[in-house]
Amino acid sequence: MCMNTEMLRELGESIGRDEEVATDVTGACFGKYARLRISIDITKPLIKVLHLRQEDEDAMDREEQEESEDSVNKEKEIPMSVRYERLPNFCDVCGHVGHQYRECTNYKNQLREEMAYGP
């Protein structure tokens, strides 16, 4: 799923202040990935997943056939993972920048795969 620049900026704003959206010459993202530069508040945990809402076309067709019924779910959620680059001292346990997981007060000797913000 590739999005246009406007949609990417809107996603960026849900994470922090949008600084730049990298696109090709046509304004589309590169392949299945998009790169955004965003200023974020590092005193808060980083966002790991964004949930996109996509209208369900089948539900829209059913709605046209059954205009009087309002029980049809018109949207479905699509999880989109967020990756960060060049993070200094990022904690895989609590998601904060400024210390590493071994220095975190929430670290309980868990494996990195078991950490909320781990690999």
C-alpha positions as CSV (number, residue, x, y, z in Angstrom):
1,M,0.0,0.0,0.0
2,C,1.6,3.3,-1.1
3,M,0.2,6.6,0.0
4,N,0.4,10.1,-1.4
5,T,2.4,12.9,0.4
6,E,-0.7,14.4,2.0
7,M,-1.6,11.0,3.6
8,L,1.9,10.5,4.8
9,R,2.1,14.0,6.4
10,E,-1.2,13.2,8.2
11,L,0.3,10.0,9.6
12,G,3.5,11.8,10.6
13,E,1.4,14.4,12.5
14,S,-0.1,11.6,14.5
15,I,3.4,10.8,15.8
16,G,4.9,14.2,16.1
17,R,5.7,17.4,14.1
18,D,6.1,16.6,10.4
19,E,9.4,17.9,9.1
20,E,9.9,16.1,5.7
21,V,8.3,13.4,3.6
22,A,10.7,11.6,1.2
23,T,9.0,10.6,-2.1
24,D,10.0,9.9,-5.6
25,V,9.6,12.5,-8.4
26,T,5.9,11.6,-8.9
27,G,5.2,12.2,-5.1
28,A,4.7,8.5,-4.3
29,C,6.5,6.5,-1.6
30,F,9.4,4.2,-2.5
31,G,8.0,0.7,-2.9
32,K,6.1,-0.5,0.1
33,Y,7.9,1.8,2.6
34,A,7.7,5.5,3.3
35,R,10.3,7.6,5.0
36,L,9.3,10.6,7.1
37,R,11.3,13.0,9.2
38,I,9.4,13.8,12.4
39,S,10.2,15.8,15.5
40,I,9.0,13.9,18.5
41,D,8.7,14.5,22.3
42,I,11.3,12.1,23.6
43,T,10.0,12.4,27.2
44,K,7.1,10.1,26.1
45,P,7.3,6.5,24.9
46,L,7.7,6.1,21.2
47,I,4.8,4.9,19.1
48,K,5.4,1.4,17.9
49,V,2.3,0.8,15.7
50,L,-0.2,3.1,13.9
51,H,-3.7,1.8,13.2
52,L,-4.9,2.9,9.8
53,R,-8.6,2.7,9.0
54,Q,-9.6,1.5,5.5
55,E,-13.1,1.5,4.3
56,D,-14.5,-1.9,3.5
57,E,-15.7,-1.9,-0.1
58,D,-17.9,-4.9,0.4
59,A,-19.6,-3.2,3.4
60,M,-20.1,-0.1,1.2
61,D,-21.9,-2.3,-1.4
62,R,-24.0,-3.9,1.2
63,E,-24.9,-0.5,2.6
64,E,-26.2,0.6,-0.8
65,Q,-28.4,-2.5,-0.9
66,E,-29.6,-2.2,2.7
67,E,-29.7,1.6,3.3
68,S,-32.0,1.3,6.2
69,E,-29.7,-1.0,8.3
70,D,-26.8,0.7,10.2
71,S,-25.2,-2.5,11.6
72,V,-22.6,-2.8,8.8
73,N,-19.0,-2.1,9.8
74,K,-17.7,0.3,7.1
75,E,-14.1,0.4,8.2
76,K,-11.3,-2.1,9.0
77,E,-8.1,-1.4,10.9
78,I,-4.7,-2.1,9.4
79,P,-1.8,-2.1,11.8
80,M,1.3,-0.4,10.4
81,S,4.6,-0.8,12.3
82,V,6.7,2.4,12.9
83,R,10.5,2.1,12.6
84,Y,12.9,4.8,14.0
85,E,16.4,5.5,12.8
86,R,19.4,6.9,14.7
87,L,17.9,6.6,18.2
88,P,20.5,7.2,20.9
89,N,20.1,5.2,24.1
90,F,16.7,3.8,23.3
91,C,15.1,1.5,25.9
92,D,13.4,-1.6,24.5
93,V,11.5,-2.1,27.8
94,C,9.7,1.2,28.3
95,G,10.1,2.9,24.9
96,H,11.8,6.0,26.2
97,V,14.9,7.6,24.8
98,G,17.7,8.4,27.3
99,H,18.7,5.0,28.7
100,Q,19.1,1.5,27.6
101,Y,17.0,-1.5,28.7
102,R,19.6,-2.8,31.3
103,E,19.4,0.6,33.0
104,C,15.5,0.7,33.0
105,T,13.7,0.4,36.3
106,N,11.1,-1.8,34.5
107,Y,13.7,-4.3,33.3
108,K,13.1,-7.8,34.8
109,N,15.7,-9.9,33.0
110,Q,13.3,-10.6,30.2
111,L,14.6,-11.6,26.8
112,R,14.8,-8.8,24.2
113,E,12.1,-10.6,22.1
114,E,9.8,-10.3,25.1
115,M,10.3,-6.6,25.6
116,A,7.4,-4.3,24.5
117,Y,9.7,-2.2,22.3
118,G,12.2,-4.9,21.5
119,P,13.2,-6.2,18.1
